[in-house]
Structures are given as C-alpha cells and as structure tokens.
Amino acid sequence: MKRRPFLQKAIALAGAGLSVNYSCGKKNPNEGHEWKDITKVSDHGFGQLRPPADVLAQARENIERYRKGPLQLILISPNGDILKNSKCALRQKSHLFDWGSSSAGRWSLQQNDEGYDRWSKKFSALFNSTTCKCYWDEKWHQPIETEEGLRILDVFMDEKDWAKNNGLRAKGHPLVWTVPKAIPKWMLKYSIEEQMKRLEHHVRDLIRHGSDHIFKWDLCNEMLWEPSLRNVPEREWPHIESVDEILTYLEPAVQWAREELPEGHFALNEYGLLHTSQDVISPSRQRERYLELIEEMYKRDCAPDAIGWQAHIGAWFPHDAFYQTIDTLASSGLPVEITEFWAHDKHNPNFGILNEEELIKTKADYMCDMYTIAFGHPAVNHFTYWGESGFTDKDGKTGPFYEALYNLIKVQWSSEEDSYSNDEGIVHINAFYGHYDIETPMGRGQMTHQPGEQSIRLELR
C-alpha cells in the first residue's frame, strides 16, 4: 500500500419541498441514533470564526485554482492528419469529483414505471454517483442476514444495477458497523473468534457481489462512537474505545477488503466531528481521535484510502467551522469525503420564525454554501447528499433544491466552450477537470481532463 506521511497537507491551501423531520423521542440506548436529541449541542472548538462571506470568497478562489486547469488539446483527424484551423466544440459530460446522493434506485422498478424512469434520468443529470446500501441487519433498509445463512441481497444488487445502467459511479455502504441494531442477533451465540469469521464472510461476500461495478466502499461506520465487535453486548452509548481496541476488528477488515478487491477504494465514515449532543466527549476530541486512529493505521500498513465525514449531525454548521473541520481531516494526508450531508429544516437557526418560502430559500442558500466550501477545499473528492430532500418528485419533476444544485454543479462548475484549433492543430482551453465530448466538422472524440496533464493528443472518429 502506498503510504502517505501523516499530518502533512495533501495540497497547500490558498490563504421541491421541505426535508423530512425525524422524531427526537427517547430511545433505547442499545438502539442507536441518540445523536438525534439535539436539545443540547456541544461547541465546535474552533474559537472565533471568519465571516461566511470570507470563507466563501476563499472557496471560490480555490475552485478556480484547484478544480480546473489549462490544457493543450491536439486534434487529429480520422485520416491521421493534424486538424488545423478547425472549429471545435467542447462539452463536459461529468466531473472527476463525485457528486452523489444515497437515493439509489431499483433497476427492476425503473424498467416498469415511466415516472420512475423520468426520476432516474433527472437524478443522473445532476449526480454522477450514488450509494448502494447493504446493512447486515439494519431494519430501515433491507437487512442482509437477519436469519443466519439466509442472505438477501436483491435490493443491494438492484441498486447496483440501477447505478450501472444509468451511468453512475456506485459506493457500497457499509461493510462493517458494530452497533447492536446492525449486528445480527444470532451472532451473540458465538465466541468472538467465530464472530470474526462470520464478519469476514459478510465483508467478502458483499464485495464479491458488487465487484462488477462497486469499487468504492464505506469500509467501517462510526467506529469512534461504537464498541468493538467483541464489546457490542456491553454497549452504552457513547461507547468510546481505545484505538488499539477499534483495530481489533478494523485492521482485519481492511485486510479482507483489500484481498478481495485490490483495486478498491475503502473509506472510513464518522460523525460528531463538529457538533454533538454529548458532554462526555467533545467534537474537537473526536477529531483528534480520528487522526490518532489514522496515524496508527499508517503504522500498521492498513490505512484507508479516504477519511469520511458525515457532515449533518445536530445543526446547520457555521461556514468556517465546516471548512476547518475539512482542513483538520485533510491533515491526515488522506482525501476527504463528505459521505453523508443533509440540511434539515429543524436545524435552521430560524426554524419556527420563517414562512415556507423563506425556509426553502434559506435551505437552498445553505446547501449551496456548503457545497461551495467542500468543492473549494482541494482535499475533498466526494460529496454525498444523504437522502434526496425533495430534489424531485416521484415523477421526476424538479424542485428548488435540485435547481439550485444543478446551477452550481452543471452550469457554474462545468465547462462548455466553442473554440478553434490553430495552425498546429492545437486548442488551448482552461476547463474543469472531468470527462468531455469533443465535436469538430471532421469528427468526434472523447477525453478526460485531469490534474497534472498538460497536453492530450485526441484522435477523432
């Protein structure tokens, strides 16, 4: 595995409808989701913050600096000649950056429902990736193996096939999650040694089933807040384990995953890094623990490929605190993934005061600001909206949140250019990194514009 020096910046920095409200009622401590009680939110720990306008200005400057670059495109006609002084239309198809939503669809439903087909087309017009869920025994989505030996994977496979058939990248979520509600009850009858064998089978089996299209995975979910596998029966949330104890199951899981899919991309996934509802451990301490875990994983040669953040818990985040949290995670030397983001109305600081139209406007503004900040941080390579938040209705009609994000991702942050090649057949462009269609009077072609590549020789067909 390629190692990265710990605590070294990957890149130097430059200087429609309303969402669903979830119940915050009292929960059994062993059922999870205690973070939904946001009556008390702990401080982010960053001290005085910059004004939002300053943060957004820096983000927009960084987008121009890091998300696009110059390219010398050399056009070769179908007969092999350099195409001189020719018109050239350049159209971006998609970004290298992952723009995702967890609202993966089912391929079997799309084939039989015109409204669902329209929804799928609108989804893939905005997003280029989605999340295929595969919880071992979580009840809100199809559980994989509630009954021992009876593995039910049809929804997971359907979501994977839907992504594949709609030209979307797919991420599997999650391979390992040691919260009681996600570990089958039948596991408890076995010794920890036997439990590890069954966890290994679960991990390997999921990767094999998704291997024709899923190369990215959330390897482990919420390890900083939950017990190790052997301590699941004693869980009392928040269950804070030592790094060494976390690695009793996480280190083997990395090994299984890499053996099964050597070319795979495996991320960790965590929340409570900016706001929590608990006094027992602060967000700043959880950020420190996250970095300590990554550092130890480097030492053991089992570091993940990305450090993921569920950027949605407890509040709408201050702009600078959001940026600084990303910055802190980036100090691990790993790419940063915003694995789960949402903007719930109940977290709006002015919820209960604004009317519906104002709520929609402030939510759209907040979403666009967070997307801008994330895209404006050079370490971030992935942003998933958790759920769909009324982007479209069931028939594919778009709402204000869809239109706001579309304007950012597909208009402001996409390149479309009509130009001419010079006497040497060269077209000079400065465009966003991504995949492109090229059209000239003599033929067409496709190319990928990526950082570090200064020149592309494109043979037209």
C-alpha positions as CSV (number, residue, x, y, z in Angstrom):
1,M,0.0,0.0,0.0
2,K,1.3,3.4,-0.9
3,R,1.9,5.3,2.4
4,R,1.4,9.0,2.9
5,P,3.3,11.0,5.5
6,F,1.0,11.6,8.5
7,L,-0.1,15.2,9.3
8,Q,1.1,16.5,6.0
9,K,-1.2,18.6,3.9
10,A,-2.1,16.9,0.6
11,I,-2.2,20.3,-1.1
12,A,-1.3,23.7,0.2
13,L,-4.3,26.0,0.6
14,A,-4.7,29.5,-0.7
15,G,-4.7,31.6,2.4
16,A,-39.3,20.7,-4.1
17,G,-40.4,20.5,-0.9
18,L,-39.1,20.6,2.6
19,S,-37.0,18.0,4.2
20,V,-38.2,15.2,6.4
21,N,-38.3,15.9,10.1
22,Y,-37.3,13.0,12.3
23,S,-38.6,12.2,15.8
24,C,-36.3,13.1,18.7
25,G,-38.1,10.9,21.2
26,K,-36.5,8.8,23.9
27,K,-34.6,5.8,22.6
28,N,-33.3,2.6,24.0
29,P,-29.5,3.2,24.5
30,N,-28.8,0.0,22.5
31,E,-30.8,1.0,19.5
32,G,-28.6,3.9,18.4
33,H,-29.4,7.3,17.0
34,E,-29.1,9.1,20.3
35,W,-27.5,11.9,18.3
36,K,-30.9,12.9,17.1
37,D,-31.5,14.5,20.5
38,I,-30.2,18.0,19.7
39,T,-31.6,19.8,22.7
40,K,-28.1,20.5,23.7
41,V,-25.2,20.8,21.2
42,S,-21.6,21.0,22.2
43,D,-19.3,23.6,20.8
44,H,-17.2,23.0,17.7
45,G,-14.0,24.0,19.5
46,F,-12.6,26.3,16.8
47,G,-12.8,29.6,18.6
48,Q,-13.5,32.8,16.7
49,L,-14.7,32.1,13.1
50,R,-14.3,34.1,9.9
51,P,-17.4,35.7,8.4
52,P,-19.3,33.5,5.9
53,A,-18.5,35.9,3.1
54,D,-14.8,35.5,3.7
55,V,-15.0,31.7,3.7
56,L,-17.0,31.6,0.5
57,A,-14.6,34.0,-1.2
58,Q,-11.7,31.7,-0.4
59,A,-13.6,28.7,-1.5
60,R,-14.5,30.3,-4.9
61,E,-10.8,31.3,-5.4
62,N,-9.8,27.7,-4.6
63,I,-12.3,26.3,-7.1
64,E,-10.7,28.3,-9.8
65,R,-7.2,27.3,-8.6
66,Y,-7.7,23.6,-7.9
67,R,-10.7,22.3,-9.8
68,K,-9.8,23.4,-13.3
69,G,-6.6,23.8,-15.3
70,P,-5.1,24.6,-18.7
71,L,-4.9,22.0,-21.4
72,Q,-3.4,21.8,-24.8
73,L,-5.7,19.7,-27.0
74,I,-4.1,18.4,-30.2
75,L,-6.7,17.4,-32.8
76,I,-6.0,14.5,-35.1
77,S,-8.5,14.0,-38.0
78,P,-9.8,10.5,-38.8
79,N,-7.3,10.2,-41.7
80,G,-4.4,10.9,-39.3
81,D,-3.7,14.5,-40.2
82,I,-3.4,17.3,-37.7
83,L,-6.7,19.2,-37.8
84,K,-5.7,22.9,-38.4
85,N,-7.9,26.0,-38.0
86,S,-11.0,23.9,-37.3
87,K,-14.0,24.7,-35.2
88,C,-14.1,22.6,-32.0
89,A,-17.0,22.3,-29.5
90,L,-16.1,21.1,-26.1
91,R,-18.8,19.8,-23.7
92,Q,-18.3,18.5,-20.2
93,K,-20.2,15.3,-19.5
94,S,-19.2,14.8,-15.9
95,H,-16.8,15.7,-13.2
96,L,-13.9,13.7,-11.8
97,F,-15.3,14.8,-8.4
98,D,-18.1,12.6,-7.0
99,W,-21.4,14.4,-6.8
100,G,-23.6,11.8,-5.1
101,S,-26.9,11.0,-3.4
102,S,-27.8,8.0,-1.3
103,S,-31.1,7.7,-3.1
104,A,-30.1,4.8,-5.3
105,G,-32.9,3.4,-7.3
106,R,-34.0,-0.1,-8.2
107,W,-33.4,-1.2,-11.8
108,S,-36.3,-3.5,-11.8
109,L,-38.7,-0.7,-10.9
110,Q,-37.3,1.7,-13.5
111,Q,-37.9,-0.9,-16.2
112,N,-41.6,-1.0,-15.4
113,D,-42.5,2.6,-14.4
114,E,-42.4,5.6,-16.7
115,G,-42.4,8.1,-13.7
116,Y,-39.5,6.2,-12.1
117,D,-37.7,6.3,-15.4
118,R,-38.1,10.1,-15.6
119,W,-36.9,10.4,-12.0
120,S,-33.8,8.3,-12.8
121,K,-33.0,10.5,-15.8
122,K,-33.2,13.6,-13.6
123,F,-31.1,12.0,-10.9
124,S,-28.3,11.1,-13.3
125,A,-28.5,14.5,-15.0
126,L,-27.4,16.1,-11.7
127,F,-25.5,13.4,-9.8
128,N,-22.7,11.2,-11.1
129,S,-22.6,8.7,-8.1
130,T,-24.9,7.0,-5.7
131,T,-24.8,4.8,-2.6
132,C,-25.9,1.2,-2.6
133,K,-26.9,0.2,0.9
134,C,-26.0,-3.2,2.3
135,Y,-26.7,-3.2,6.1
136,W,-26.1,-6.6,7.7
137,D,-29.2,-6.3,9.9
138,E,-30.4,-2.7,10.0
139,K,-34.2,-2.6,9.7
140,W,-34.8,0.7,7.9
141,H,-33.3,-0.8,4.7
142,Q,-33.4,-4.4,3.5
143,P,-31.4,-6.3,6.1
144,I,-28.9,-8.8,4.5
145,E,-28.9,-11.6,7.1
146,T,-31.5,-11.4,9.9
147,E,-31.7,-15.1,9.8
148,E,-28.4,-16.9,9.9
149,G,-27.4,-18.3,6.5
150,L,-30.3,-16.6,4.7
151,R,-28.6,-13.8,2.9
152,I,-31.0,-11.5,1.0
153,L,-29.2,-9.2,-1.4
154,D,-31.8,-8.3,-4.1
155,V,-32.2,-4.6,-3.1
156,F,-28.5,-4.1,-2.9
157,M,-27.9,-5.8,-6.2
158,D,-30.8,-3.9,-7.8
159,E,-29.4,-0.5,-6.6
160,K,-26.0,-1.5,-8.0
161,D,-27.6,-2.5,-11.4
162,W,-29.6,0.7,-11.4
163,A,-26.4,2.8,-11.0
164,K,-24.6,0.8,-13.6
165,N,-27.4,1.2,-16.2
166,N,-27.7,4.9,-15.5
167,G,-24.0,5.5,-15.9
168,L,-23.4,6.4,-12.2
169,R,-20.5,5.5,-10.1
170,A,-21.5,3.4,-7.1
171,K,-20.4,3.2,-3.5
172,G,-21.3,0.4,-1.1
173,H,-22.4,1.3,2.4
174,P,-21.3,0.0,4.9
175,L,-19.1,-3.2,5.1
176,V,-18.7,-3.0,8.9
177,W,-20.8,-1.3,11.5
178,T,-20.5,-2.5,15.1
179,V,-23.7,-1.0,16.5
180,P,-26.2,-3.6,18.0
181,K,-29.0,-2.8,15.6
182,A,-26.7,-3.6,12.7
183,I,-25.2,-6.8,14.0
184,P,-27.5,-9.8,13.6
185,K,-28.8,-11.1,17.0
186,W,-27.7,-14.7,16.1
187,M,-24.0,-13.5,16.2
188,L,-24.2,-13.4,20.0
189,K,-24.3,-17.2,20.4
190,Y,-20.8,-17.4,19.0
191,S,-17.4,-16.8,20.5
192,I,-15.6,-13.6,19.3
193,E,-13.3,-15.8,17.2
194,E,-16.4,-17.3,15.4
195,Q,-18.0,-13.9,15.1
196,M,-14.9,-12.6,13.3
197,K,-15.1,-15.5,10.9
198,R,-18.7,-14.6,10.1
199,L,-17.9,-10.9,9.8
200,E,-15.1,-11.8,7.4
201,H,-17.6,-13.9,5.3
202,H,-20.1,-11.0,5.3
203,V,-17.4,-8.5,4.1
204,R,-16.0,-10.7,1.4
205,D,-19.4,-11.7,0.2
206,L,-20.6,-8.2,-0.2
207,I,-17.5,-7.1,-2.1
208,R,-17.8,-10.1,-4.5
209,H,-21.5,-9.4,-5.2
210,G,-20.7,-5.7,-6.0
211,S,-17.4,-6.2,-7.8
212,D,-18.6,-5.7,-11.3
213,H,-19.5,-2.1,-10.6
214,I,-18.8,-1.1,-7.0
215,F,-15.1,-0.1,-6.4
216,K,-15.7,2.4,-3.6
217,W,-16.9,1.3,-0.1
218,D,-17.5,2.8,3.3
219,L,-15.4,0.2,5.0
220,C,-16.4,1.0,8.5
221,N,-19.1,3.1,10.0
222,E,-19.0,5.2,13.2
223,M,-16.1,3.4,15.0
224,L,-15.3,6.4,17.2
225,W,-18.8,6.2,18.9
226,E,-19.4,2.5,19.0
227,P,-18.0,-0.6,20.7
228,S,-15.6,-3.1,19.1
229,L,-17.2,-6.2,17.8
230,R,-16.4,-8.2,21.0
231,N,-17.8,-5.4,23.2
232,V,-21.2,-5.0,21.4
233,P,-23.2,-6.7,24.2
234,E,-21.8,-4.1,26.7
235,R,-22.6,-1.1,24.5
236,E,-23.7,2.0,26.4
237,W,-23.7,4.9,24.0
238,P,-21.4,6.8,23.5
239,H,-19.1,3.8,23.7
240,I,-15.6,5.2,23.5
241,E,-12.9,2.6,22.7
242,S,-9.2,2.9,22.5
243,V,-7.5,3.0,19.1
244,D,-6.0,-0.4,19.8
245,E,-9.4,-1.9,20.6
246,I,-11.0,-0.4,17.5
247,L,-8.3,-2.0,15.4
248,T,-9.1,-5.5,16.8
249,Y,-11.8,-5.7,14.1
250,L,-10.9,-2.8,11.8
251,E,-7.4,-3.9,10.9
252,P,-8.6,-7.4,9.8
253,A,-11.5,-5.9,7.9
254,V,-9.0,-3.7,5.9
255,Q,-7.1,-6.9,5.1
256,W,-10.1,-8.8,4.0
257,A,-11.3,-6.0,1.8
258,R,-8.0,-5.4,0.1
259,E,-7.5,-9.1,-0.6
260,E,-11.0,-9.3,-2.1
261,L,-10.7,-6.1,-4.2
262,P,-7.1,-5.0,-4.5
263,E,-8.1,-2.1,-6.8
264,G,-10.9,-1.0,-4.4
265,H,-11.2,2.3,-2.6
266,F,-12.1,2.0,1.1
267,A,-13.0,4.9,3.3
268,L,-13.9,5.3,7.0
269,N,-17.1,7.1,7.9
270,E,-17.7,9.1,11.0
271,Y,-19.9,11.8,12.6
272,G,-19.9,14.1,15.6
273,L,-16.8,15.9,14.4
274,L,-18.3,19.4,14.5
275,H,-21.4,19.2,16.8
276,T,-22.6,16.6,19.3
277,S,-25.3,16.4,21.9
278,Q,-22.9,14.9,24.5
279,D,-20.7,16.3,27.2
280,V,-18.8,13.0,27.6
281,I,-16.6,13.8,24.6
282,S,-16.2,16.9,22.5
283,P,-16.1,17.3,18.7
284,S,-12.5,18.5,18.9
285,R,-11.5,15.4,20.9
286,Q,-13.3,13.2,18.3
287,R,-11.4,14.9,15.5
288,E,-8.1,14.2,17.4
289,R,-9.1,10.6,18.0
290,Y,-9.9,10.2,14.3
291,L,-6.4,11.4,13.4
292,E,-4.8,9.2,16.0
293,L,-6.6,6.2,14.5
294,I,-5.4,7.0,11.0
295,E,-1.9,7.5,12.3
296,E,-1.9,4.1,13.9
297,M,-3.4,2.6,10.8
298,Y,-0.5,4.0,8.8
299,K,2.0,2.4,11.2
300,R,0.3,-0.9,10.8
301,D,0.1,-0.5,7.0
302,C,-3.7,-0.7,6.9
303,A,-4.6,2.9,6.3
304,P,-7.8,3.6,4.4
305,D,-8.0,5.3,1.1
306,A,-10.1,8.3,2.4
307,I,-11.2,9.8,5.6
308,G,-15.0,10.3,5.6
309,W,-17.2,12.7,7.4
310,Q,-21.0,12.5,8.0
311,A,-21.4,16.3,7.9
312,H,-25.0,16.5,9.0
313,I,-25.4,15.9,12.7
314,G,-27.1,18.3,15.1
315,A,-27.1,21.7,13.3
316,W,-26.5,23.8,10.3
317,F,-22.8,24.3,10.5
318,P,-21.0,27.7,10.7
319,H,-19.2,28.2,7.4
320,D,-15.7,28.5,8.8
321,A,-16.2,25.6,11.2
322,F,-17.2,23.4,8.3
323,Y,-14.1,24.5,6.3
324,Q,-11.8,24.0,9.4
325,T,-13.2,20.5,10.0
326,I,-12.3,19.5,6.5
327,D,-8.9,21.1,6.9
328,T,-8.3,19.2,10.1
329,L,-9.2,15.9,8.5
330,A,-7.1,16.7,5.5
331,S,-4.1,16.9,7.8
332,S,-4.2,13.1,7.8
333,G,-2.8,13.2,4.3
334,L,-5.8,11.4,3.0
335,P,-8.5,12.6,0.6
336,V,-11.6,13.8,2.5
337,E,-15.1,12.5,1.6
338,I,-18.3,14.2,2.7
339,T,-20.0,10.9,3.0
340,E,-23.4,12.0,4.3
341,F,-24.8,15.5,4.3
342,W,-28.3,16.9,4.8
343,A,-29.9,20.2,5.6
344,H,-33.0,19.6,7.8
345,D,-35.4,22.4,8.5
346,K,-35.4,21.8,12.2
347,H,-31.7,22.6,12.3
348,N,-32.3,26.0,10.6
349,P,-31.4,28.7,13.3
350,N,-34.6,30.5,12.3
351,F,-36.9,27.5,12.1
352,G,-40.3,28.4,13.5
353,I,-39.9,32.0,12.5
354,L,-39.6,31.8,8.7
355,N,-42.5,31.0,6.4
356,E,-42.3,28.2,4.0
357,E,-41.0,30.2,1.1
358,E,-38.3,31.7,3.3
359,L,-37.4,28.2,4.6
360,I,-36.9,27.0,1.1
361,K,-34.7,30.0,0.2
362,T,-32.5,29.7,3.3
363,K,-32.1,26.0,2.9
364,A,-31.1,26.3,-0.8
365,D,-28.6,29.0,0.1
366,Y,-27.1,26.9,3.0
367,M,-26.8,23.8,0.8
368,C,-25.1,25.8,-2.0
369,D,-22.7,27.4,0.5
370,M,-21.7,24.0,2.0
371,Y,-21.2,22.5,-1.5
372,T,-19.1,25.5,-2.5
373,I,-16.9,25.2,0.6
374,A,-16.4,21.5,0.1
375,F,-15.6,21.9,-3.6
376,G,-13.4,24.8,-2.7
377,H,-11.2,22.6,-0.4
378,P,-8.6,20.8,-2.6
379,A,-8.6,17.7,-0.3
380,V,-12.2,16.9,-0.8
381,N,-13.1,14.5,-3.7
382,H,-16.6,13.3,-2.8
383,F,-19.9,14.8,-1.6
384,T,-23.0,12.7,-1.0
385,Y,-26.4,14.1,-0.1
386,W,-28.0,11.6,2.3
387,G,-31.4,11.2,1.0
388,E,-32.9,13.3,-1.7
389,S,-34.5,16.1,0.2
390,G,-37.3,16.8,-2.3
391,F,-35.0,17.3,-5.2
392,T,-37.5,15.7,-7.5
393,D,-41.0,14.2,-7.0
394,K,-41.8,10.6,-7.8
395,D,-42.5,11.6,-11.5
396,G,-39.2,13.4,-11.9
397,K,-40.4,16.9,-11.6
398,T,-37.6,19.0,-10.1
399,G,-37.8,21.4,-7.2
400,P,-35.9,24.4,-6.0
401,F,-33.1,22.4,-4.3
402,Y,-32.5,20.4,-7.4
403,E,-32.4,23.6,-9.5
404,A,-30.0,25.3,-7.0
405,L,-27.5,22.5,-7.1
406,Y,-27.9,22.0,-10.8
407,N,-27.0,25.6,-11.4
408,L,-23.8,25.1,-9.3
409,I,-22.6,21.7,-10.5
410,K,-23.8,21.6,-14.1
411,V,-23.7,25.3,-15.0
412,Q,-21.2,27.3,-12.9
413,W,-18.8,24.4,-12.3
414,S,-18.9,22.8,-15.8
415,S,-17.1,23.8,-18.9
416,E,-18.7,24.3,-22.3
417,E,-16.6,26.0,-24.9
418,D,-16.6,26.7,-28.7
419,S,-13.2,27.3,-30.0
420,Y,-10.8,26.9,-33.0
421,S,-7.6,24.9,-33.4
422,N,-4.6,27.0,-34.5
423,D,-2.2,26.4,-37.4
424,E,-0.6,23.5,-35.4
425,G,-4.0,21.8,-34.7
426,I,-3.9,22.9,-31.0
427,V,-6.9,24.1,-29.0
428,H,-5.9,25.9,-25.7
429,I,-8.6,25.6,-23.0
430,N,-8.9,26.2,-19.3
431,A,-11.6,23.9,-18.1
432,F,-12.9,22.0,-15.1
433,Y,-11.4,18.5,-14.6
434,G,-13.7,15.8,-15.9
435,H,-14.9,13.8,-18.9
436,Y,-15.6,15.6,-22.2
437,D,-17.2,15.2,-25.6
438,I,-15.4,16.9,-28.5
439,E,-17.0,17.7,-31.8
440,T,-15.5,19.1,-35.0
441,P,-16.6,19.2,-38.6
442,M,-14.2,16.3,-39.3
443,G,-15.2,14.0,-36.5
444,R,-15.9,13.5,-32.8
445,G,-13.9,12.3,-29.8
446,Q,-13.9,11.9,-26.0
447,M,-11.3,12.8,-23.5
448,T,-10.6,13.1,-19.8
449,H,-9.1,16.3,-18.4
450,Q,-7.3,15.6,-15.1
451,P,-4.8,17.4,-12.9
452,G,-1.2,17.3,-14.0
453,E,-2.0,16.5,-17.6
454,Q,-0.9,19.4,-19.8
455,S,-1.4,18.0,-23.2
456,I,-3.7,15.5,-24.9
457,R,-3.5,14.2,-28.4
458,L,-7.0,13.4,-29.5
459,E,-7.7,11.1,-32.5
460,L,-11.2,11.9,-33.8
461,R,-13.6,9.3,-35.3
